[in-house]
Amino acid sequence: MPISSNRSLGIQKNKLMRYKLIKELYQKHKTEDIPTTVVWRKYVYPVYPISRTTLYEILCTPITSELKKIEELMINQGRSS
């Protein structure tokens, strides 16, 4: 496999791992009575300076299934090398 393919998989994996950390931080502070924008402003944005739109994208991303796909691809690439 070309190096650029391995690199792009690594970049995607790191992005998803960062998404996972952001989602965990969000879920730690999110309750029924606190709006998402308040959680973003008080807790997420000071640690991870992302936009509100990016937070919504992260919350809708199936992180665990995407990470499993990438892990399988990386394992398959390792076998074919």
PALO-637002 format. One line per field, with one value per atom (N, C-alpha, C): residue number from 1; residue in three letters; atom name; x, y, z. Coordinates in pm, whole numbers, always signed. Example, Ala and Ser with C-alpha at 12.3 -4.5 7.8 and 13.67 -1.06 7.14 Angstrom:
2
seq = 1, 1, 1, 2, 2, 2
type = ALA, ALA, ALA, SER, SER, SER
atom = N, CA, C, N, CA, C
east = +1319, +1230, +1320, +1285, +1367, +1290
north = -569, -450, -330, -225, -106, +3
up = +780, +780, +780, +708, +714, +787
This chain:
81
seq = 1, 1, 1, 2, 2, 2, 3, 3, 3, 4, 4, 4, 5, 5, 5, 6, 6, 6, 7, 7, 7, 8, 8, 8, 9, 9, 9, 10, 10, 10, 11, 11, 11, 12, 12, 12, 13, 13, 13, 14, 14, 14, 15, 15, 15, 16, 16, 16, 17, 17, 17, 18, 18, 18, 19, 19, 19, 20, 20, 20, 21, 21, 21, 22, 22, 22, 23, 23, 23, 24, 24, 24, 25, 25, 25, 26, 26, 26, 27, 27, 27, 28, 28, 28, 29, 29, 29, 30, 30, 30, 31, 31, 31, 32, 32, 32, 33, 33, 33, 34, 34, 34, 35, 35, 35, 36, 36, 36, 37, 37, 37, 38, 38, 38, 39, 39, 39, 40, 40, 40, 41, 41, 41, 42, 42, 42, 43, 43, 43, 44, 44, 44, 45, 45, 45, 46, 46, 46, 47, 47, 47, 48, 48, 48, 49, 49, 49, 50, 50, 50, 51, 51, 51, 52, 52, 52, 53, 53, 53, 54, 54, 54, 55, 55, 55, 56, 56, 56, 57, 57, 57, 58, 58, 58, 59, 59, 59, 60, 60, 60, 61, 61, 61, 62, 62, 62, 63, 63, 63, 64, 64, 64, 65, 65, 65, 66, 66, 66, 67, 67, 67, 68, 68, 68, 69, 69, 69, 70, 70, 70, 71, 71, 71, 72, 72, 72, 73, 73, 73, 74, 74, 74, 75, 75, 75, 76, 76, 76, 77, 77, 77, 78, 78, 78, 79, 79, 79, 80, 80, 80, 81, 81, 81
type = MET, MET, MET, PRO, PRO, PRO, ILE, ILE, ILE, SER, SER, SER, SER, SER, SER, ASN, ASN, ASN, ARG, ARG, ARG, SER, SER, SER, LEU, LEU, LEU, GLY, GLY, GLY, ILE, ILE, ILE, GLN, GLN, GLN, LYS, LYS, LYS, ASN, ASN, ASN, LYS, LYS, LYS, LEU, LEU, LEU, MET, MET, MET, ARG, ARG, ARG, TYR, TYR, TYR, LYS, LYS, LYS, LEU, LEU, LEU, ILE, ILE, ILE, LYS, LYS, LYS, GLU, GLU, GLU, LEU, LEU, LEU, TYR, TYR, TYR, GLN, GLN, GLN, LYS, LYS, LYS, HIS, HIS, HIS, LYS, LYS, LYS, THR, THR, THR, GLU, GLU, GLU, ASP, ASP, ASP, ILE, ILE, ILE, PRO, PRO, PRO, THR, THR, THR, THR, THR, THR, VAL, VAL, VAL, VAL, VAL, VAL, TRP, TRP, TRP, ARG, ARG, ARG, LYS, LYS, LYS, TYR, TYR, TYR, VAL, VAL, VAL, TYR, TYR, TYR, PRO, PRO, PRO, VAL, VAL, VAL, TYR, TYR, TYR, PRO, PRO, PRO, ILE, ILE, ILE, SER, SER, SER, ARG, ARG, ARG, THR, THR, THR, THR, THR, THR, LEU, LEU, LEU, TYR, TYR, TYR, GLU, GLU, GLU, ILE, ILE, ILE, LEU, LEU, LEU, CYS, CYS, CYS, THR, THR, THR, PRO, PRO, PRO, ILE, ILE, ILE, THR, THR, THR, SER, SER, SER, GLU, GLU, GLU, LEU, LEU, LEU, LYS, LYS, LYS, LYS, LYS, LYS, ILE, ILE, ILE, GLU, GLU, GLU, GLU, GLU, GLU, LEU, LEU, LEU, MET, MET, MET, ILE, ILE, ILE, ASN, ASN, ASN, GLN, GLN, GLN, GLY, GLY, GLY, ARG, ARG, ARG, SER, SER, SER, SER, SER, SER
atom = N, CA, C, N, CA, C, N, CA, C, N, CA, C, N, CA, C, N, CA, C, N, CA, C, N, CA, C, N, CA, C, N, CA, C, N, CA, C, N, CA, C, N, CA, C, N, CA, C, N, CA, C, N, CA, C, N, CA, C, N, CA, C, N, CA, C, N, CA, C, N, CA, C, N, CA, C, N, CA, C, N, CA, C, N, CA, C, N, CA, C, N, CA, C, N, CA, C, N, CA, C, N, CA, C, N, CA, C, N, CA, C, N, CA, C, N, CA, C, N, CA, C, N, CA, C, N, CA, C, N, CA, C, N, CA, C, N, CA, C, N, CA, C, N, CA, C, N, CA, C, N, CA, C, N, CA, C, N, CA, C, N, CA, C, N, CA, C, N, CA, C, N, CA, C, N, CA, C, N, CA, C, N, CA, C, N, CA, C, N, CA, C, N, CA, C, N, CA, C, N, CA, C, N, CA, C, N, CA, C, N, CA, C, N, CA, C, N, CA, C, N, CA, C, N, CA, C, N, CA, C, N, CA, C, N, CA, C, N, CA, C, N, CA, C, N, CA, C, N, CA, C, N, CA, C, N, CA, C, N, CA, C, N, CA, C, N, CA, C, N, CA, C, N, CA, C, N, CA, C, N, CA, C
east = +83, +0, +88, +43, +120, +122, +227, +243, +130, +85, -22, -151, -176, -296, -285, -166, -144, -155, -100, -103, -246, -325, -463, -545, -518, -587, -547, -420, -374, -437, -447, -509, -656, -725, -867, -884, -795, -802, -781, -681, -654, -771, -834, -950, -1064, -1089, -1197, -1167, -1041, -1005, -1025, -996, -1021, -1171, -1249, -1395, -1447, -1389, -1433, -1410, -1294, -1265, -1362, -1392, -1485, -1624, -1665, -1799, -1810, -1704, -1704, -1713, -1640, -1646, -1786, -1846, -1982, -2081, -2073, -2168, -2148, -2028, -1999, -2076, -2092, -2155, -2299, -2344, -2478, -2582, -2682, -2799, -2922, -3037, -3161, -3189, -3156, -3191, -3085, -2970, -2866, -2865, -2884, -2881, -2741, -2739, -2613, -2520, -2575, -2491, -2421, -2487, -2426, -2313, -2336, -2230, -2111, -2138, -2030, -1952, -2024, -1959, -1880, -1936, -1872, -1765, -1786, -1699, -1618, -1678, -1609, -1516, -1567, -1489, -1360, -1358, -1231, -1121, -1161, -1062, -1032, -1136, -1124, -1189, -1112, -1172, -1231, -1350, -1421, -1550, -1605, -1732, -1848, -1960, -2080, -2122, -2107, -2141, -2055, -1927, -1838, -1880, -1923, -1971, -2092, -2185, -2301, -2259, -2159, -2107, -2047, -1973, -1911, -2018, -2122, -2228, -2303, -2306, -2377, -2287, -2158, -2064, -2066, -2082, -2074, -1927, -1872, -1727, -1677, -1741, -1689, -1690, -1797, -1801, -1699, -1678, -1577, -1437, -1411, -1280, -1256, -1360, -1346, -1312, -1378, -1349, -1204, -1157, -1019, -920, -947, -859, -850, -964, -965, -885, -901, -825, -676, -637, -495, -438, -516, -472, -456, -554, -547, -428, -398, -282, -153, -148, -30, -5, -110, -98, -51, -101, -68, +71, +133, +267, +373
north = -119, +0, +125, +227, +351, +419, +494, +564, +664, +729, +829, +766, +641, +572, +544, +498, +475, +605, +711, +840, +890, +877, +925, +844, +714, +632, +676, +707, +754, +888, +977, +1107, +1089, +1003, +977, +915, +821, +756, +858, +946, +1048, +1144, +1178, +1268, +1203, +1076, +1006, +991, +969, +959, +1094, +1203, +1337, +1360, +1317, +1326, +1252, +1135, +1055, +1131, +1195, +1273, +1390, +1456, +1569, +1522, +1409, +1356, +1314, +1254, +1216, +1338, +1444, +1568, +1628, +1627, +1678, +1598, +1466, +1382, +1390, +1421, +1436, +1555, +1660, +1782, +1802, +1724, +1743, +1680, +1760, +1711, +1759, +1711, +1747, +1897, +1961, +2102, +2199, +2149, +2236, +2223, +2333, +2327, +2293, +2238, +2200, +2319, +2433, +2551, +2595, +2579, +2616, +2519, +2390, +2291, +2322, +2354, +2387, +2509, +2615, +2741, +2727, +2659, +2653, +2545, +2432, +2317, +2272, +2267, +2213, +2317, +2434, +2536, +2577, +2593, +2629, +2522, +2396, +2288, +2259, +2248, +2222, +2338, +2432, +2548, +2511, +2453, +2414, +2493, +2500, +2571, +2485, +2549, +2477, +2379, +2419, +2331, +2205, +2220, +2105, +2014, +2071, +1990, +1907, +1968, +1893, +1780, +1806, +1703, +1588, +1621, +1519, +1435, +1499, +1427, +1332, +1360, +1275, +1168, +1173, +1079, +946, +833, +702, +665, +715, +709, +566, +484, +350, +264, +271, +190, +238, +369, +423, +381, +383, +340, +192, +109, -34, -55, +20, +9, +44, +152, +196, +94, +40, -62, -184, -227, -341, -310, -191, -152, -149, -100, -94, -234, -324, -462, -529, -509, -567, -513, -386, -328, -386, -412, -471, -611, -686, -823, -823, -727, -727, -670, -606, -547, -653
up = +0, +0, +0, -69, -70, +67, +88, +216, +239, +132, +148, +199, +161, +209, +359, +402, +545, +623, +567, +634, +648, +542, +549, +649, +658, +759, +900, +918, +1049, +1086, +988, +1013, +1051, +977, +1005, +1144, +1179, +1310, +1422, +1406, +1508, +1521, +1409, +1412, +1490, +1464, +1533, +1683, +1717, +1859, +1929, +1859, +1914, +1928, +1826, +1833, +1955, +1983, +2097, +2228, +2241, +2362, +2377, +2266, +2270, +2308, +2250, +2280, +2427, +2481, +2623, +2713, +2679, +2757, +2751, +2633, +2616, +2701, +2693, +2767, +2918, +2961, +3104, +3162, +3084, +3134, +3087, +2992, +2936, +3026, +3061, +3132, +3057, +3100, +3030, +3032, +3142, +3156, +3101, +3058, +3002, +2850, +2779, +2632, +2579, +2461, +2398, +2381, +2344, +2323, +2452, +2565, +2693, +2727, +2705, +2729, +2639, +2514, +2420, +2469, +2505, +2544, +2675, +2775, +2907, +2919, +2852, +2877, +2756, +2640, +2523, +2461, +2431, +2359, +2430, +2564, +2629, +2614, +2603, +2590, +2444, +2362, +2219, +2144, +2093, +2025, +1889, +1893, +1771, +1762, +1643, +1625, +1674, +1694, +1734, +1625, +1500, +1388, +1390, +1420, +1429, +1544, +1655, +1766, +1723, +1651, +1604, +1510, +1426, +1335, +1415, +1520, +1605, +1674, +1724, +1795, +1704, +1574, +1479, +1416, +1442, +1382, +1458, +1387, +1452, +1477, +1584, +1609, +1623, +1705, +1730, +1605, +1526, +1404, +1302, +1292, +1200, +1244, +1375, +1424, +1395, +1409, +1379, +1232, +1143, +999, +970, +1030, +1006, +1061, +1180, +1237, +1145, +1091, +999, +874, +819, +700, +729, +845, +880, +898, +957, +974, +838, +750, +616, +538, +553, +484, +538, +666, +727, +676, +651, +599, +454, +377, +234, +207, +306, +285, +286
